[in-house]
Amino acid sequence: MTLLRDMCYPTPSELAVAARALADEYPGPVRLRRAGTSRGGRPLWLLCVEPSGRPRGAGVLVVAGAHANEPVGGATALALARRVLHDPAVRAGRGWYFLLCADPDGAALHRTPRPRSLLDYHRNFFRPPGPEQPEWAPSLLPPDRLPPETLALTALIDELRPALQVSLHGTDLGGSWVQLTRDIPGLAEPFAKSAAELRIPVETGASDAAGWPSPGPGIFVMPQAGADPNGAFHPEDTRLSTWYHAHRYAGTTAIVEVPMWASDLVDDPAPHPDPRGALRILAGRLAADAALVARVRERSAGAWEPAADPAAGPGPYAGAHSVASSDSESGSGSDADAEAAALLRAVDWTLALIPRITVEWTGTGAPAEATAAAISSIDAFARRLSLRAAAMLLRVLRAQGHPAAPGLDRLVTGWCEEFAARFRARRIPVATQVEHQTRTVLAAYERLVAEGLDGARGPDRLGEPDGTVSA
C-alpha cells in the first residue's frame, strides 16, 4: 500500500508487478494471465481471484483504466482484489476478475502519477478521442475497425458472462456518482453513507447523466431500449458501449466515478434561479475558450506537425500503436512523432465536440428547471473541455520548442487556477478515493445478490434469441 500512502497512482507496469506478487503469495486462489495485447504491444493483464467452494453463480468483472486520465481504477482494483481474497463470504462460489488497465497505451501518455494541483495534473495530460477509448469505440466505429483493447474486453465479457461488470472511473474535480445499465435497488444508501464518511460530495446532477432516471442521489440509470440513447451532452450512444455487452448474459454494469479534487458545489440541491440563462453564459464562455485554443492550433500547424504512422493503416487511431512501449518518456524521433500525433488527434476530437454542445445548451431543449448542483456540474464540464484541449496542445508545442508555447502555457495555468478557485477544490487522498470505490463496488455486488440478480441459477444465462436481454 506504499503507493497509496505516498499519494501516487500506480502505472500499468507497477500494477502488473503488484498483481504478480499477489499471485505468488496466494498461488491457489489467485492467478495473473494475459487477456490481450494493445495496439502498442503492451499486455492487458487480468488478475483472477477464483471462487471459494463450489461455483454457484456468475462472477464479477472489474475494469480499470478505460480512460487514460483517470488513474485511480488500477489502485482500486488491487485493493479490491485483496479485500475479496480475505473475505470468503464475498467470493463464496463466485470468481472476481480484474482487468488492471484497459488502455495501457493511453496510460503511458498520461504522465501524472503524483499530481499536487490541477495544473500539475494537466502538465502531462492525455485523454484519447472517443474512437480510441476501449469502452466507447463500439458506439463510434464499425465492428471491423474496433481496436484490440475493445475486442479483448468484449471477449472477456463473453468468456466470463459476469453478473456484474464494474468500470472504475474518476473525475478531476467534482463529486462521486454511479451510472448503471440497470437499476440496483438499495445501492443509493450505502453509496451515500460511504461518501459522507469519507467527505466526498455526491454529484447529484452529473452532466454525464443529464436527463437519466435517478433512483437516489448520485445514482443514475442509463437509457434502455426504445428510450433516447443519450444524455444531454453525449456524442456517443451509451447502449453501444461495452457497458451494455454484459446484457447479453443478463449482467448489469456499474460505472463508479470518484473525484481527485472535491467541490461541494456539485452537491447543492437548491433550485437554480435561471438555468437557461446560466447555460447561455456557459456556452458563450466555452465557445470563446475553444476559439482561443483553435487559433493556436491553426497557427501552429505546418511542417513540424507529425504524420500519422502509415503502419497503423487508415482510421481514427492511426499511429497509436507506435507509442513507446515503456511507461517512461520516449527519446526516439519516431516515438515522439507518434506521441504528438496521438495528442493532436485528441485535441482535434475535443475541439470538434464543442460546437454541438454549445448549440444544445442554447437550444429549445435546454432545461427550464435545474438544481444548482446540475449547473455547477455543467460549468465544470465546460471548463475541462477547453482546458484539456489546451493542455494536450501545449505538450506538443513545448516538445517542439514552438514560439506559441509560452502564451499557451500562461493560458493553461490561468484556467487551472480559475477552475480550482471557482469550485473551492480540496484534494481527496488517493487512499480515500480507493476506499470509496471499493465500498461502492462491494455494496453493488451485495445488493445484486440480495435481489437475486447475480446469476445464481447457473452459467447458461441467455436472453433473447439475438443474444440481448429484455429490459
C-alpha positions as CSV (number, residue, x, y, z in Angstrom):
1,M,0.0,0.0,0.0
2,T,3.1,2.3,-0.2
3,L,1.8,3.8,-3.5
4,L,-1.4,4.9,-1.8
5,R,0.4,6.4,1.3
6,D,2.7,8.3,-1.0
7,M,-0.3,9.7,-2.9
8,C,0.9,8.0,-6.1
9,Y,-1.2,6.5,-8.8
10,P,0.4,3.2,-10.0
11,T,1.4,2.8,-13.6
12,P,0.4,-0.2,-15.6
13,S,3.8,-1.8,-15.1
14,E,3.6,-1.2,-11.3
15,L,0.1,-2.7,-11.3
16,A,1.4,-5.8,-13.1
17,V,4.3,-6.2,-10.6
18,A,1.9,-5.9,-7.6
19,A,-0.5,-8.3,-9.2
20,R,2.2,-10.9,-9.9
21,A,3.4,-10.6,-6.3
22,L,-0.2,-11.2,-5.1
23,A,-0.5,-14.3,-7.3
24,D,2.9,-15.6,-6.0
25,E,1.7,-15.0,-2.4
26,Y,-1.6,-16.9,-3.0
27,P,-0.9,-19.4,-5.8
28,G,-4.1,-21.3,-5.1
29,P,-6.9,-18.8,-5.5
30,V,-5.0,-16.0,-7.4
31,R,-3.6,-16.1,-10.9
32,L,-2.5,-13.5,-13.4
33,R,-3.0,-14.0,-17.1
34,R,-2.7,-12.0,-20.3
35,A,-6.1,-11.2,-21.7
36,G,-4.9,-9.4,-24.8
37,T,-2.4,-7.0,-26.3
38,S,-2.8,-3.3,-27.0
39,R,-2.1,-1.5,-30.3
40,G,1.3,-0.6,-28.9
41,G,2.1,-4.2,-28.0
42,R,1.5,-3.8,-24.3
43,P,-0.1,-6.6,-22.3
44,L,-3.6,-6.4,-21.0
45,W,-3.4,-8.1,-17.6
46,L,-6.3,-9.9,-15.9
47,L,-5.9,-10.7,-12.2
48,C,-8.2,-13.6,-11.3
49,V,-9.4,-14.4,-7.7
50,E,-11.1,-17.7,-8.1
51,P,-14.3,-18.6,-6.1
52,S,-14.0,-20.4,-2.8
53,G,-16.0,-23.6,-2.6
54,R,-18.3,-24.9,-5.4
55,P,-19.2,-22.4,-8.1
56,R,-22.8,-21.3,-7.7
57,G,-23.2,-18.2,-9.7
58,A,-21.8,-15.8,-12.2
59,G,-18.8,-13.7,-11.1
60,V,-17.7,-10.1,-11.2
61,L,-15.6,-8.3,-13.9
62,V,-13.8,-5.1,-12.7
63,V,-12.4,-2.9,-15.5
64,A,-9.8,-0.3,-14.6
65,G,-8.0,2.3,-16.7
66,A,-10.5,2.6,-19.5
67,H,-9.8,6.3,-19.6
68,A,-6.1,7.2,-19.6
69,N,-6.6,10.3,-17.5
70,E,-8.4,8.5,-14.7
71,P,-5.7,6.5,-13.0
72,V,-7.4,5.6,-9.7
73,G,-9.0,2.5,-11.0
74,G,-5.9,0.4,-11.0
75,A,-5.2,1.1,-7.4
76,T,-8.8,0.3,-6.5
77,A,-8.6,-3.0,-8.4
78,L,-5.6,-4.1,-6.4
79,A,-7.2,-3.1,-3.1
80,L,-10.5,-4.7,-4.0
81,A,-8.7,-7.9,-5.0
82,R,-7.1,-8.1,-1.6
83,R,-10.4,-7.3,0.1
84,V,-12.2,-10.1,-1.8
85,L,-9.4,-12.6,-1.3
86,H,-9.6,-12.2,2.5
87,D,-13.4,-12.3,2.7
88,P,-14.6,-15.8,2.0
89,A,-18.2,-14.7,2.0
90,V,-17.7,-12.3,-0.9
91,R,-16.1,-14.8,-3.2
92,A,-18.1,-17.8,-2.0
93,G,-18.9,-19.7,-5.2
94,R,-18.1,-16.7,-7.4
95,G,-14.9,-15.5,-9.1
96,W,-13.7,-11.9,-9.2
97,Y,-11.7,-10.8,-12.3
98,F,-9.8,-7.6,-12.6
99,L,-8.7,-6.1,-15.9
100,L,-5.9,-3.9,-14.4
101,C,-5.6,-1.4,-17.3
102,A,-7.9,-1.4,-20.3
103,D,-5.8,1.2,-22.2
104,P,-2.1,0.9,-21.3
105,D,-1.0,2.8,-24.4
106,G,-3.1,5.8,-23.3
107,A,-1.9,5.4,-19.7
108,A,1.7,5.7,-20.9
109,L,0.9,9.1,-22.4
110,H,-0.9,10.5,-19.4
111,R,2.1,11.0,-17.1
112,T,0.8,12.5,-13.8
113,P,1.3,9.8,-11.1
114,R,1.5,12.3,-8.2
115,P,-0.5,15.4,-9.1
116,R,-0.4,18.1,-6.4
117,S,-2.6,20.6,-8.1
118,L,-4.9,20.8,-11.1
119,L,-2.1,22.5,-13.0
120,D,0.3,19.6,-12.1
121,Y,-2.4,17.1,-13.3
122,H,-2.7,18.9,-16.7
123,R,1.1,19.3,-17.3
124,N,1.3,15.8,-19.0
125,F,-2.4,15.3,-19.6
126,F,-3.8,12.8,-22.2
127,R,-7.2,11.5,-23.0
128,P,-7.7,9.8,-26.3
129,P,-10.5,10.6,-28.7
130,G,-13.7,8.6,-28.4
131,P,-12.9,6.1,-31.2
132,E,-9.7,5.1,-29.4
133,Q,-11.3,4.6,-26.0
134,P,-11.9,0.8,-25.3
135,E,-15.3,1.2,-23.8
136,W,-16.7,3.8,-26.2
137,A,-15.2,2.6,-29.5
138,P,-18.2,0.3,-30.4
139,S,-20.5,3.3,-30.3
140,L,-18.4,5.2,-32.8
141,L,-16.7,2.6,-35.1
142,P,-17.9,-0.2,-37.3
143,P,-17.1,-3.7,-36.0
144,D,-14.3,-4.3,-38.4
145,R,-12.4,-1.3,-37.1
146,L,-12.6,-1.8,-33.4
147,P,-9.2,-1.5,-31.6
148,P,-7.7,-4.7,-30.0
149,E,-8.4,-3.3,-26.5
150,T,-12.1,-3.3,-27.2
151,L,-12.0,-6.8,-28.7
152,A,-10.2,-8.1,-25.7
153,L,-12.7,-6.6,-23.3
154,T,-15.7,-7.9,-25.1
155,A,-14.1,-11.3,-25.4
156,L,-13.6,-11.3,-21.6
157,I,-17.3,-10.5,-21.1
158,D,-18.2,-13.3,-23.5
159,E,-16.0,-15.7,-21.6
160,L,-16.9,-14.8,-18.0
161,R,-20.5,-13.8,-18.5
162,P,-20.4,-11.6,-15.4
163,A,-23.4,-11.0,-13.3
164,L,-21.8,-7.6,-12.5
165,Q,-19.4,-5.6,-14.6
166,V,-17.8,-2.6,-12.8
167,S,-15.9,0.1,-14.6
168,L,-13.8,2.2,-12.4
169,H,-13.6,5.9,-13.4
170,G,-12.6,9.2,-12.0
171,T,-13.1,12.9,-12.5
172,D,-10.6,15.7,-12.0
173,L,-12.8,17.9,-9.9
174,G,-16.4,17.5,-8.6
175,G,-18.1,14.7,-6.7
176,S,-18.8,11.0,-6.9
177,W,-21.6,9.3,-8.7
178,V,-22.6,5.9,-10.1
179,Q,-24.1,5.1,-13.6
180,L,-26.0,1.8,-14.0
181,T,-27.1,0.0,-17.1
182,R,-30.0,-1.4,-14.9
183,D,-31.1,-0.2,-11.5
184,I,-29.6,-2.0,-8.5
185,P,-32.2,-1.4,-5.8
186,G,-30.8,-0.2,-2.5
187,L,-27.4,1.0,-3.7
188,A,-28.0,4.7,-3.0
189,E,-28.0,4.3,0.8
190,P,-24.5,2.6,1.2
191,F,-23.1,4.8,-1.6
192,A,-24.2,7.9,0.2
193,K,-23.0,6.6,3.6
194,S,-19.6,6.0,2.2
195,A,-19.3,9.3,0.6
196,A,-20.4,11.1,3.8
197,E,-18.0,9.2,6.0
198,L,-15.1,10.0,3.6
199,R,-16.1,13.6,3.0
200,I,-16.6,13.1,-0.7
201,P,-19.5,15.1,-2.2
202,V,-22.2,13.3,-4.1
203,E,-22.6,14.7,-7.6
204,T,-26.4,14.9,-7.7
205,G,-26.6,16.5,-11.2
206,A,-23.8,14.9,-13.1
207,S,-23.6,16.3,-16.6
208,D,-22.6,12.8,-17.9
209,A,-26.0,11.6,-16.9
210,A,-28.2,14.6,-17.7
211,G,-31.8,13.6,-18.3
212,W,-31.3,10.0,-17.0
213,P,-33.6,8.5,-14.3
214,S,-32.1,8.8,-10.8
215,P,-33.4,6.4,-8.1
216,G,-31.3,8.1,-5.5
217,P,-28.8,11.0,-5.1
218,G,-25.8,10.3,-7.3
219,I,-27.2,7.1,-8.8
220,F,-28.2,7.3,-12.5
221,V,-29.8,4.6,-14.7
222,M,-28.8,4.7,-18.4
223,P,-31.4,4.6,-21.2
224,Q,-32.9,1.3,-22.1
225,A,-34.2,0.1,-25.5
226,G,-36.7,2.5,-27.0
227,A,-35.5,5.4,-25.0
228,D,-33.4,8.4,-26.0
229,P,-29.9,6.9,-26.0
230,N,-28.1,10.0,-24.9
231,G,-27.9,12.3,-22.0
232,A,-27.8,16.0,-22.9
233,F,-24.1,16.1,-23.9
234,H,-23.1,12.6,-25.1
235,P,-21.6,12.4,-28.6
236,E,-21.9,8.6,-28.3
237,D,-24.8,6.1,-27.9
238,T,-24.2,4.6,-24.5
239,R,-26.1,1.5,-25.4
240,L,-23.5,0.5,-28.0
241,S,-20.7,0.7,-25.5
242,T,-19.0,-2.3,-23.8
243,W,-21.1,-1.5,-20.7
244,Y,-24.1,-3.0,-22.4
245,H,-22.3,-6.0,-23.7
246,A,-22.9,-7.7,-20.3
247,H,-26.6,-7.5,-21.0
248,R,-26.2,-10.4,-23.5
249,Y,-25.8,-12.6,-20.4
250,A,-28.3,-10.9,-18.1
251,G,-25.4,-8.9,-16.5
252,T,-25.5,-5.4,-15.1
253,T,-22.8,-2.8,-15.4
254,A,-21.9,-0.1,-12.8
255,I,-19.6,2.8,-13.6
256,V,-18.2,4.2,-10.3
257,E,-16.8,7.8,-10.5
258,V,-14.7,9.4,-7.8
259,P,-13.1,12.8,-7.8
260,M,-9.4,13.7,-7.4
261,W,-10.4,17.1,-6.0
262,A,-13.8,17.6,-4.4
263,S,-16.2,20.5,-4.7
264,D,-19.3,20.9,-2.6
265,L,-20.9,23.0,-5.3
266,V,-21.9,19.8,-7.2
267,D,-23.9,18.6,-4.2
268,D,-26.2,21.6,-3.9
269,P,-29.8,20.6,-4.3
270,A,-31.2,24.2,-4.3
271,P,-33.1,25.2,-7.5
272,H,-31.0,27.3,-9.8
273,P,-32.8,30.7,-10.4
274,D,-32.2,30.8,-14.2
275,P,-30.8,27.6,-15.7
276,R,-31.3,28.6,-19.4
277,G,-29.6,32.0,-18.7
278,A,-26.7,30.2,-17.0
279,L,-26.3,27.7,-19.9
280,R,-26.2,30.6,-22.4
281,I,-23.4,32.2,-20.4
282,L,-21.5,28.9,-20.1
283,A,-22.0,28.2,-23.8
284,G,-20.6,31.6,-24.7
285,R,-17.5,31.1,-22.5
286,L,-16.9,27.6,-23.8
287,A,-17.1,28.8,-27.4
288,A,-14.7,31.7,-26.7
289,D,-12.2,29.5,-24.8
290,A,-12.3,26.9,-27.6
291,A,-11.7,29.6,-30.2
292,L,-8.6,30.6,-28.4
293,V,-7.2,27.1,-28.5
294,A,-8.3,26.6,-32.1
295,R,-6.5,29.7,-33.2
296,V,-3.3,28.5,-31.6
297,R,-3.8,25.1,-33.2
298,E,-4.3,26.6,-36.6
299,R,-1.3,29.0,-36.3
300,S,1.0,26.2,-35.1
301,A,0.1,23.7,-37.9
302,G,2.7,23.3,-40.5
303,A,5.8,21.4,-41.5
304,W,6.5,20.5,-37.8
305,E,3.3,18.6,-37.5
306,P,3.9,14.8,-37.3
307,A,2.4,12.5,-39.9
308,A,0.3,9.5,-38.9
309,D,2.1,6.2,-38.7
310,P,1.4,4.5,-42.1
311,A,1.8,1.1,-40.5
312,A,-1.3,1.7,-38.5
313,G,-3.4,1.9,-41.6
314,P,-6.3,4.3,-42.1
315,G,-8.6,5.2,-39.3
316,P,-9.1,7.5,-36.3
317,Y,-6.4,5.7,-34.3
318,A,-3.7,5.5,-37.0
319,G,-0.3,6.0,-35.4
320,A,-1.4,5.0,-31.9
321,H,0.2,1.6,-32.0
322,S,3.7,3.1,-32.3
323,V,3.6,4.9,-29.0
324,A,6.6,3.9,-27.0
325,S,6.4,0.5,-25.4
326,S,7.5,1.6,-21.9
327,D,5.9,3.7,-19.2
328,S,8.7,6.3,-19.5
329,E,9.3,9.2,-21.8
330,S,10.4,8.1,-25.3
331,G,13.5,9.6,-26.8
332,S,13.4,8.5,-30.4
333,G,12.1,10.7,-33.2
334,S,9.5,8.2,-34.5
335,D,8.1,7.7,-31.0
336,A,8.0,11.5,-30.4
337,D,6.1,11.9,-33.7
338,A,3.6,9.1,-32.8
339,E,3.1,10.8,-29.4
340,A,2.5,14.2,-31.0
341,A,0.1,12.6,-33.5
342,A,-1.9,11.0,-30.7
343,L,-2.1,14.2,-28.7
344,L,-3.2,16.2,-31.8
345,R,-5.9,13.7,-32.6
346,A,-7.2,14.2,-29.1
347,V,-7.1,18.0,-29.4
348,D,-9.0,18.0,-32.7
349,W,-11.6,15.5,-31.4
350,T,-12.2,17.6,-28.3
351,L,-12.5,20.9,-30.2
352,A,-14.9,19.3,-32.7
353,L,-17.3,18.3,-29.9
354,I,-17.7,21.8,-28.6
355,P,-19.9,23.5,-31.3
356,R,-22.6,20.7,-30.9
357,I,-22.5,21.1,-27.2
358,T,-22.9,24.9,-27.3
359,V,-25.9,24.5,-29.7
360,E,-27.6,22.1,-27.3
361,W,-27.1,24.4,-24.3
362,T,-28.6,27.4,-26.1
363,G,-31.4,25.5,-28.0
364,T,-35.0,24.9,-27.2
365,G,-34.2,21.7,-25.4
366,A,-32.2,23.4,-22.7
367,P,-33.8,22.7,-19.3
368,A,-36.1,25.3,-17.8
369,E,-35.6,23.9,-14.3
370,A,-32.3,22.5,-12.8
371,T,-30.6,22.4,-9.5
372,A,-27.6,24.5,-8.6
373,A,-25.6,21.2,-8.5
374,A,-26.5,20.4,-12.1
375,I,-25.4,23.8,-13.4
376,S,-22.2,23.6,-11.4
377,S,-21.5,20.1,-12.9
378,I,-22.1,21.6,-16.4
379,D,-19.8,24.5,-15.6
380,A,-17.0,22.1,-14.6
381,F,-17.6,20.0,-17.7
382,A,-17.3,23.2,-19.9
383,R,-14.1,24.3,-18.2
384,R,-12.4,20.9,-18.5
385,L,-13.1,20.6,-22.3
386,S,-11.2,23.6,-23.4
387,L,-8.6,23.1,-20.7
388,R,-7.9,19.6,-21.8
389,A,-7.5,20.6,-25.4
390,A,-5.2,23.4,-24.5
391,A,-3.1,21.2,-22.2
392,M,-2.6,18.5,-24.8
393,L,-1.7,21.0,-27.5
394,L,0.8,22.6,-25.1
395,R,2.6,19.3,-24.7
396,V,3.2,19.2,-28.5
397,L,4.2,22.8,-28.8
398,R,6.5,22.6,-25.8
399,A,8.3,19.5,-27.2
400,Q,8.7,21.3,-30.5
401,G,10.0,24.5,-28.9
402,H,7.3,26.4,-30.7
403,P,7.1,30.1,-30.0
404,A,3.4,29.8,-29.2
405,A,4.1,27.5,-26.2
406,P,4.8,30.2,-23.6
407,G,1.5,32.0,-24.3
408,L,-0.5,28.8,-24.2
409,D,1.3,27.8,-21.0
410,R,0.1,31.0,-19.4
411,L,-3.5,30.3,-20.6
412,V,-3.4,26.7,-19.2
413,T,-2.0,28.0,-15.9
414,G,-4.7,30.6,-15.5
415,W,-7.5,28.3,-16.4
416,C,-6.4,25.7,-13.8
417,E,-6.2,28.4,-11.1
418,E,-9.6,29.8,-12.0
419,F,-11.1,26.3,-12.1
420,A,-9.8,25.4,-8.6
421,A,-10.7,28.8,-7.1
422,R,-14.3,28.8,-8.6
423,F,-15.0,25.4,-7.2
424,R,-13.1,25.7,-3.9
425,A,-11.3,22.5,-4.8
426,R,-9.9,20.3,-2.0
427,R,-7.8,17.3,-2.7
428,I,-9.1,13.8,-2.0
429,P,-6.2,11.4,-1.0
430,V,-5.7,8.5,-3.3
431,A,-6.4,6.1,-0.4
432,T,-9.7,7.8,0.2
433,Q,-10.7,7.6,-3.5
434,V,-9.8,3.9,-3.5
435,E,-11.7,3.2,-0.3
436,H,-14.9,4.8,-1.6
437,Q,-14.7,2.9,-4.9
438,T,-14.1,-0.3,-3.1
439,R,-17.0,0.2,-0.7
440,T,-19.3,1.1,-3.6
441,V,-18.4,-2.0,-5.7
442,L,-18.9,-4.3,-2.8
443,A,-22.2,-2.6,-2.0
444,A,-23.4,-3.0,-5.6
445,Y,-22.5,-6.7,-5.5
446,E,-24.2,-7.3,-2.2
447,R,-27.4,-5.6,-3.4
448,L,-27.3,-7.6,-6.6
449,V,-27.0,-10.8,-4.7
450,A,-29.8,-9.7,-2.3
451,E,-32.1,-9.0,-5.2
452,G,-31.4,-12.4,-6.8
453,L,-29.8,-10.8,-9.9
454,D,-26.4,-12.4,-9.5
455,G,-26.8,-15.3,-12.0
456,A,-27.0,-17.9,-9.2
457,R,-29.2,-20.0,-11.4
458,G,-26.1,-21.1,-13.3
459,P,-23.8,-20.2,-16.2
460,D,-26.2,-20.7,-19.1
461,R,-27.9,-17.4,-18.7
462,L,-29.1,-16.2,-22.1
463,G,-31.5,-13.5,-23.0
464,E,-33.4,-13.1,-26.3
465,P,-32.6,-15.2,-29.4
466,D,-30.4,-12.4,-30.7
467,G,-28.2,-12.5,-27.6
468,T,-29.7,-9.4,-26.0
469,V,-31.7,-9.3,-22.8
470,S,-35.1,-7.7,-22.4
471,A,-35.2,-4.6,-20.3
